[in-house]
Amino acid sequence: MSIKNFFKNAFHDMKESTKAQHEVDKANFAAAKAESKAQWEEAKAMGKPDTRKAMLQKQRDEQIAAANERRAEAEARCEAAKKK
């Protein structure tokens, strides 16, 4: 392999790598832009009392459901321990 071919292949590989990295950078930038817009829209929606109340109620409902599930598991463990 000659030096000329070596450098030709090396520069071709660098060019392809640069193109691929550019595509990754474009995708990351688009994702960051979309996330930023989503955060802005969420913050804007939080200014509305109805939206805030609905979100807080949803969080409370999720917490209640998780607590009820934990309680049911604990009761099942108690019953299993009594049967042993």
MODELLER restraints for C-alpha pairs under 7 A, 6 or more apart:
rsr = mdl.restraints
at = mdl.atoms
rsr.add(forms.Gaussian(group=physical.xy_distance, feature=features.Distance(at['CA:45:A'], at['CA:51:A']), mean=6.31, stdev=0.5))
rsr.add(forms.Gaussian(group=physical.xy_distance, feature=features.Distance(at['CA:46:A'], at['CA:52:A']), mean=5.21, stdev=0.5))
